[in-house]
Amino acid sequence: MGEEPASISGLFARLADDAGALIRAEVELYRATALHRLALSRKGLTFIALALVIAVAAICSLLVMLAIGLARWMGPVGAGLVICFLALALAGLLTKLGFDNLSNAAEDNPEAHP
């Protein structure tokens, strides 16, 4: 009768080691998957970033055009101030909405949804 049965503590130690190895392997798999998806998405993200830069330029052009159009009635400084105030108010509103959505996402309890 060559081998002794493994002790319970030895089995639990081996189970803990195997569980740790499994967790490390899962984390590495998720990391590799994320890096692979990022590499595949790099070109698309570059196009989106370029589109955002062009959109910002177009919005700036629109705001200048609006200020020039308003300058006929209220002078260039007044028109510039009105357009600047309106643009900053819109940016503030969008920022508040963005932070509200982020805080809602952080507080969301996935178990509460069916």
C-alpha positions as CSV (number, residue, x, y, z in Angstrom):
1,M,0.0,0.0,0.0
2,G,2.4,2.6,-1.3
3,E,0.8,6.0,-0.9
4,E,-0.9,7.7,2.0
5,P,-4.1,9.6,1.3
6,A,-3.5,13.3,1.2
7,S,-4.4,15.2,4.3
8,I,-7.3,17.6,4.3
9,S,-5.1,20.6,5.0
10,G,-2.9,19.5,2.0
11,L,-5.9,19.3,-0.2
12,F,-7.2,22.7,0.9
13,A,-3.7,24.2,0.3
14,R,-3.7,22.7,-3.2
15,L,-7.2,24.0,-3.9
16,A,-6.2,27.5,-2.8
17,D,-3.1,27.4,-5.1
18,D,-5.2,26.1,-8.0
19,A,-7.8,28.8,-7.4
20,G,-5.2,31.5,-7.3
21,A,-3.7,30.2,-10.6
22,L,-7.1,30.2,-12.2
23,I,-7.8,33.8,-11.1
24,R,-4.4,34.9,-12.5
25,A,-5.1,33.2,-15.8
26,E,-8.5,34.7,-16.0
27,V,-7.2,38.2,-15.4
28,E,-4.5,37.7,-18.0
29,L,-7.1,36.5,-20.5
30,Y,-9.2,39.6,-19.9
31,R,-6.2,41.8,-20.2
32,A,-5.1,40.2,-23.4
33,T,-8.6,40.4,-24.8
34,A,-8.8,44.1,-23.9
35,L,-5.5,44.9,-25.5
36,H,-6.4,43.0,-28.6
37,R,-9.7,44.9,-29.0
38,L,-7.9,48.2,-28.4
39,A,-5.4,47.3,-31.1
40,L,-8.2,46.5,-33.5
41,S,-10.1,49.7,-32.6
42,R,-7.1,52.1,-32.9
43,K,-7.8,53.1,-36.5
44,G,-11.5,53.7,-35.7
45,L,-10.7,55.7,-32.6
46,T,-8.3,57.8,-34.7
47,F,-11.0,58.6,-37.2
48,I,-13.4,59.5,-34.4
49,A,-10.8,61.8,-32.8
50,L,-10.2,63.5,-36.1
51,A,-13.9,63.9,-36.6
52,L,-14.2,65.6,-33.2
53,V,-11.4,68.0,-34.0
54,I,-13.2,69.0,-37.3
55,A,-16.5,69.3,-35.4
56,V,-14.9,71.7,-32.9
57,A,-13.5,73.8,-35.7
58,A,-17.0,73.9,-37.3
59,I,-18.6,74.9,-34.0
60,C,-16.1,77.7,-33.6
61,S,-16.8,78.9,-37.1
62,L,-20.5,78.8,-36.4
63,L,-20.1,80.8,-33.2
64,V,-18.0,83.4,-35.0
65,M,-20.6,83.7,-37.8
66,L,-23.3,84.2,-35.2
67,A,-21.3,86.9,-33.4
68,I,-20.7,88.7,-36.7
69,G,-24.4,88.4,-37.5
70,L,-25.4,89.9,-34.1
71,A,-22.8,92.6,-34.4
72,R,-25.0,94.5,-36.8
73,W,-27.5,95.1,-34.0
74,M,-25.4,95.3,-30.8
75,G,-21.8,95.9,-31.8
76,P,-19.0,93.5,-32.1
77,V,-18.1,93.4,-28.4
78,G,-21.7,92.9,-27.3
79,A,-22.4,90.2,-29.9
80,G,-19.2,88.4,-28.9
81,L,-20.1,88.5,-25.2
82,V,-23.7,87.2,-25.9
83,I,-22.4,84.3,-28.0
84,C,-19.6,83.5,-25.5
85,F,-22.1,83.5,-22.6
86,L,-24.5,81.3,-24.5
87,A,-21.8,78.8,-25.5
88,L,-20.4,78.7,-21.9
89,A,-24.0,78.1,-20.6
90,L,-24.5,75.2,-23.0
91,A,-21.1,73.8,-22.1
92,G,-21.9,74.1,-18.4
93,L,-25.3,72.3,-18.9
94,L,-23.7,69.5,-20.9
95,T,-21.0,69.1,-18.3
96,K,-23.6,68.9,-15.5
97,L,-25.6,66.3,-17.5
98,G,-22.4,64.3,-18.1
99,F,-21.4,64.3,-14.4
100,D,-25.0,63.4,-13.4
101,N,-24.9,60.4,-15.8
102,L,-21.5,59.4,-14.5
103,S,-22.6,59.5,-10.8
104,N,-25.8,57.6,-11.7
105,A,-23.7,54.9,-13.4
106,A,-21.4,54.8,-10.3
107,E,-24.3,54.4,-7.9
108,D,-26.2,51.9,-10.1
109,N,-26.8,48.5,-8.5
110,P,-26.9,45.9,-11.2
111,E,-28.8,43.5,-8.8
112,A,-31.7,45.9,-8.7
113,H,-32.4,45.4,-12.5
114,P,-34.2,42.2,-13.6
